[in-house]
Amino acid sequence: MPWDLVKLNDGRSMPSIAYGTWTLGNGQSAVDQVDQALSVGFDHVDTAQSYRNEQEAGQALKESGLARSDIFVTTKWSGQADIPTSIRNSVGNLGISYVDLYLVHSPRLAVPDIPTTWKQMEQVVKDGLAKSIGISNFNVEQMQELLNSANIKPVANQILFHPYVYAQQKPILDFASQHGIIIEAYSLLIPLTHQPGGPLDKPLSSIASRLDVSPDQVLMAWAKAKGVVVVTTSSKESRLKGYLAAGDLKLTSDDIDAIDEAGAAGARRLTAKTLLRRAAGLALLTAGALAVCSYLGIDVL
Ligand SMILES: NC(=O)c1ccc[n+]([C@@H]2O[C@H](COP(=O)([O-])OP(=O)(O)OC[C@H]3O[C@@H](n4cnc5c(N)ncnc54)[C@H](OP(=O)(O)O)[C@@H]3O)[C@@H](O)[C@H]2O)c1
């Protein structure tokens, strides 16, 4: 088994790689893409109220002929309606009687506060509409606030996770691990899709050629080595098969160190770039303000 099941703190288990539907859009093509993922062997589908394609995911689940118990379904409360209404709509859209995991999509949705929101999430479990509940995009302080009042612990926190943000996210991983909360990693492939040309390119391509695999597979293996559950996607069957095969890859500790170091260097480079961009913006604003003052005859010096 390339990607094992991970044990959750409520005694249930979750497949450690998921197929995400965020970018699939709607209609038949979305159904076909989920269908393709299920056909190659994904058994964990990650969707959300705000992705607006729960219905398409549900149709693909139904057409797959898979038993409900053979598939792990995650959806998220994204704030389009209150929690009791949203979960009922979501299971209705998905055409199932319960979801395996229901997440609070963002701490920003927790109004008036995290404890009040979490009470409503706990009620979802009591009502039998979700087997497990969790969170997404919560930082350490927000996780602590939740735990202070929780009767049911969140089983997972789904967060942005790739080598360029690894050091920044590490305190969340450490806190989650102390409290038995699984980290789910989204947008793991950003170093390839949105930030190519950085310090990671070299180690990723050299490890990939040594192991005769692709750089995305190396990133998957790195994430697996960090103990996180991967939430990813692809429109291509070959890539999906590659993701699943990456569960068998073994990186050496030198490989992992090289990726960590390049990730940290990239983060420093990105921070410097942001600072430069901000300084340039500030200079432009100042020049504009001085020009307006001079036009109006205001002496600012
Ligand atoms: N909780 C949250 O707030 C949150 C936020 C974002 C995402 N998510 C979840 O995470 C899932 C995945 O998010 P994501 O799309 O950002 O994930 P990702 O795994 O970082 O990226 C997947 C994309 O990478 C492309 N790709 C794969 N290998 C590549 C390569 N070697 N070169 C260039 N492109 C490559 C794929 O394109 P092809 O289609 O061309 O293969 C695919 O579109 C979402 O669907 C959603 O379920 C959750």
The ligand as a MOL file (V3000), in Angstrom:
LIG
                    3D

  0  0  0     0  0            999 V3000
M  V30 BEGIN CTAB
M  V30 COUNTS 48 52 0 0 0
M  V30 BEGIN ATOM
M  V30 1 N -8.3500 24.3250 2.7850 0
M  V30 2 C -8.0040 25.2660 1.9360 0
M  V30 3 O -8.0750 26.4780 2.2230 0
M  V30 4 C -7.4940 24.8620 0.5760 0
M  V30 5 C -6.8360 25.7950 -0.2520 0
M  V30 6 C -6.3430 25.3620 -1.4800 0
M  V30 7 C -6.5240 24.0410 -1.8830 0
M  V30 8 N -7.1880 23.1620 -1.0770 0 CHG=1
M  V30 9 C -7.4170 21.7610 -1.4930 0
M  V30 10 O -6.2330 21.2300 -2.0420 0
M  V30 11 C -6.4810 20.7640 -3.3700 0
M  V30 12 C -5.2300 20.9210 -4.1880 0
M  V30 13 O -4.8640 22.2900 -4.2520 0
M  V30 14 P -3.8930 22.8440 -5.3570 0
M  V30 15 O -4.5570 22.7720 -6.7010 0
M  V30 16 O -3.3830 24.1630 -4.9140 0 CHG=-1
M  V30 17 O -2.7620 21.7030 -5.2530 0
M  V30 18 P -1.3730 21.3130 -5.8290 0
M  V30 19 O -1.2500 19.8800 -5.5420 0
M  V30 20 O -0.3050 22.2260 -5.3220 0
M  V30 21 O -1.4360 21.5780 -7.3910 0
M  V30 22 C -2.1240 20.7690 -8.2830 0
M  V30 23 C -1.8500 21.3000 -9.6860 0
M  V30 24 O -0.4810 21.1180 -9.9700 0
M  V30 25 C -0.3290 20.8900 -11.3360 0
M  V30 26 N 0.9250 20.1260 -11.4980 0
M  V30 27 C 1.2230 18.9230 -10.9750 0
M  V30 28 N 2.4690 18.5610 -11.2880 0
M  V30 29 C 2.9920 19.5490 -12.0180 0
M  V30 30 C 4.2560 19.7440 -12.6370 0
M  V30 31 N 5.2210 18.8230 -12.5520 0
M  V30 32 N 4.4470 20.8910 -13.3310 0
M  V30 33 C 3.4610 21.8130 -13.4190 0
M  V30 34 N 2.2280 21.6780 -12.8520 0
M  V30 35 C 2.0120 20.5640 -12.1570 0
M  V30 36 C -1.5490 20.1110 -11.7380 0
M  V30 37 O -1.8670 20.4900 -13.0540 0
M  V30 38 P -2.4220 19.4470 -14.1720 0
M  V30 39 O -3.9150 19.4850 -14.0260 0
M  V30 40 O -1.9380 20.0510 -15.4460 0
M  V30 41 O -1.8280 18.1310 -13.8600 0
M  V30 42 C -2.6300 20.5910 -10.7470 0
M  V30 43 O -3.4800 21.5330 -11.3340 0
M  V30 44 C -7.6850 21.5870 -3.8360 0
M  V30 45 O -8.3840 20.9990 -4.9100 0
M  V30 46 C -8.4980 21.6430 -2.5670 0
M  V30 47 O -9.2190 20.4470 -2.4180 0
M  V30 48 C -7.6620 23.5590 0.1510 0
M  V30 END ATOM
M  V30 BEGIN BOND
M  V30 1 1 1 2
M  V30 2 2 2 3
M  V30 3 1 2 4
M  V30 4 1 4 5
M  V30 5 2 4 48
M  V30 6 2 5 6
M  V30 7 1 6 7
M  V30 8 2 7 8
M  V30 9 1 8 9
M  V30 10 1 8 48
M  V30 11 1 9 10
M  V30 12 1 9 46
M  V30 13 1 10 11
M  V30 14 1 11 12
M  V30 15 1 11 44
M  V30 16 1 12 13
M  V30 17 1 13 14
M  V30 18 2 14 15
M  V30 19 1 14 16
M  V30 20 1 14 17
M  V30 21 1 17 18
M  V30 22 2 18 19
M  V30 23 1 18 20
M  V30 24 1 18 21
M  V30 25 1 21 22
M  V30 26 1 22 23
M  V30 27 1 23 24
M  V30 28 1 23 42
M  V30 29 1 24 25
M  V30 30 1 25 26
M  V30 31 1 25 36
M  V30 32 1 26 27
M  V30 33 1 26 35
M  V30 34 2 27 28
M  V30 35 1 28 29
M  V30 36 1 29 30
M  V30 37 2 29 35
M  V30 38 1 30 31
M  V30 39 2 30 32
M  V30 40 1 32 33
M  V30 41 2 33 34
M  V30 42 1 34 35
M  V30 43 1 36 37
M  V30 44 1 36 42
M  V30 45 1 37 38
M  V30 46 2 38 39
M  V30 47 1 38 40
M  V30 48 1 38 41
M  V30 49 1 42 43
M  V30 50 1 44 45
M  V30 51 1 44 46
M  V30 52 1 46 47
M  V30 END BOND
M  V30 END CTAB
M  END
